[in-house]
Structures are given as C-alpha cells and as structure tokens.
C-alpha cells in the first residue's frame, strides 16, 4: 500500500476486478502502484459501472473512491499519472503513523502548545470541518450574539471563523472569552485577538473560580471528552450555570484521528485496532437528550467532526385578537 519514490516497485493493472479484490491486494503488498481506468473517461458513471474501452471491460471508480481507499490504507494518494488513452497509475504514500500528537508525551499543559505537533493542525483548512462548523454557527444565529464563551479555545481558530462571517464592526462589538490550560496557546490567542477578547489560562474543571458571566453562545470543540474531565457532570453544569436563558451551544465531537499530517476518519477507542464509535455516539446521545429535556432544538451535522448545535425553543405569544 506504500510507495517509495526512489525505490523500484511493482505495478499491477486492475480492469474488471472488484474493490474488495483491490483492497485485499493493497493490504498484502507494499511498494506497489496500480493501473486503473481514468475516472475522467466516464464522468457520468456510477461506482461499479462496467465501462468498455478498446475491447477491455473496466470497473469505474471516481477519484473520491480512490481517495477514500488511500485513507483506509493510512496513505496519501499521490498525483495520478496518465499512462494510456484510458488508464492512469495511482501510487499511495504510506503515512508515518508515529507522527501524531496523540503519541506525544509532553507536559500536560503543553501537549497542545506552540511547540507541539498539534500546533501544526489547522482544522479550518479541512473542508469537512469548516463547512460543518460554519453551518453550525449560522444555525445558532451567531450574528445576533453579544458574547461568546469558548472552552478549550487553544489559539482561537474558532473565533477566526466567526470574524470572517461577520462584518468587522459587528465582530468588534462581540465580547469573546476563551479558556484553555495551555499557556503558549493562550498567548497566541491573545496576540490574534487583542481588542475584544479575554483569555484565561485555566483548568476547565475549576471554572467557578473565574466568576464568568453567563453567555449567549457556548462553544467547545474536541475538549469536553478529555479523560481529565467528568463529561456528563461538566456538560450539565455548563448548561445550567453558564448559558443565558436564550443561549445556544455548539459542541464538536472528534470522529477522526490525526496521523502523518492527515485527518483520518473514525474515532478510535482504547484497546481497539480499528475505529470504534460507541463512546462517541453515547456522549452525543446523552447531550442531545438532556438538551431536548431542557427545551432546546438540537441538530447534528458533520463527518470527521460531529457538530451538535442547540438553540432554545422560544414559545411565541398568542397575539391574535379575541
């Protein structure tokens, strides 16, 4: 499944074989590339559709399918090479699975800091993330909010997205508050948003000592599920103690891992060698059910990050004349 550019590697051509056959082959063979039908030669075809070219029957697959395959194999898909009128060669570069912030053993306070590999991650440049986050912000009507609290703010990437959704005048009127235990990340956040934001280097387990005001919008992405937090108790206290009566919530649940510079789909629990999402679904369901009991309208969107957005259900007054 891996290809080393400076090493001679074997080539195999696939025409009518199934994706299952290809997957089995690539899992068993390293340092190989495959020759397949060029997806551009049948743009309206469906995956698995049989296409005849110059008397040869091919099974059609799109570039999306080949990218999905590369992700499953923990590889990057390299630039395809055209080798004939109707075929291309695909090569797969194996990711360095050890290159991941999940494996780093830094001091707790700096695991997500400026000098960590986590600092190289920019979720805002991942299409599946940024699209879902923007839609969640629109869903909670971020343009109507006056103050926003972000727990696990790190370097404040979530605030950057909001700044691009609003006019400069409206964004500057917002009161932004961010909390994170990482000193170097908080320092970056302060430099990025020096005028209308207050950042606290603080443990979320001890929010009460900060004496924070209630907020119109609470945001926490990839933070509340930390093993150092009591997820259910913390979540319930946030809803009860830190939201205004018409306040809204955006929670981001990671359904991915970061390895070799890539965002790989699928949450992975301990003691599993593959993606296993029971804990993820359990936590999301708990939040959804609790918020609905508190009269929130809850939506779930996203892929690599599951976004829960919740808005208070406001009962309209019956103003009809009698």
MOBELSUL-V278561 format. One line per field, one symbol per residue. ss: DSSP state (H for helix, E for strand, - for the rest). phi: phi as a letter, one per 30 degrees, with the letter a starting at -180 (. if undefined). psi: psi as a letter, one per 20 degrees, with the letter a starting at -180 (. if undefined). A space follows every 10 residues. Layout:
ss=???
phi=???
psi=???
This chain:
ss=---------E EEE-----HH HHHHHHHH-- -EEEEEE-HH H--------E EEE--EEEE- --HHHHHHHH HH--EEE--- EE----EEEE EEEE------ HHH----HHH ------HHHH --HHH-HHHH HHHHHHHHH- -HHH--EEEE E-----HHHH HHHHH--HHH HHH-EEEEEE --HHHHHHHH HH----EEEE E--HHHHHHH ----EEEEEE E--------- HHHHHHHHHH HHEEEEEEEE EEEE-EEEE- -EEEE----- -------HHH HHHHHHHHHH HHH--EEEEE EE--EEEEEE EE-------- --
phi=.cbcdccdbd bbccccdddd dddddddcbc hbbbcbdded dadcdcejdd bcbhiccccd bddeddddde dddhbcdded cdcaebbbcc bccdddddda ddcdbceedc ecddccdddd dbddcceddd dddddddddc hedcdcbbcc cidhcidddd dddddcdedd ddddccbbba dcdddddded ddbdccbbcc dadddbdedd hdddbdbcba bibddeddcd eddddddddd cbcddcdbbb cccdbabcbh icccdjdbdd ibcbdbcdde dddddddddd ddddicccbb bjbdbccccb bddcddddcd dc
psi=iqpohjqprq ppppfjqrhg ggggghhipr lqrqprpohi imhjqqpipp ppoljppqpp qrhgghgggg ghjlrporpq ppiahjqrpp qpopqniinp hhiqmrqghj hkahjrhhii pnhijoghgh ghgghghhhj lhijqhqppo plhcjkhhhg ghhihrqhgh ghiqoppqpq ioghghgggh hhmigkqppp oqphilhhii lqqqqhpppo okgijqiiqn ggggghhggh ijprhjqrqo pooplrqopk jqopqoqprq jpirpokggg hggghggggg hhhjlqppqp rrfhpopopp qpoppppojp q.
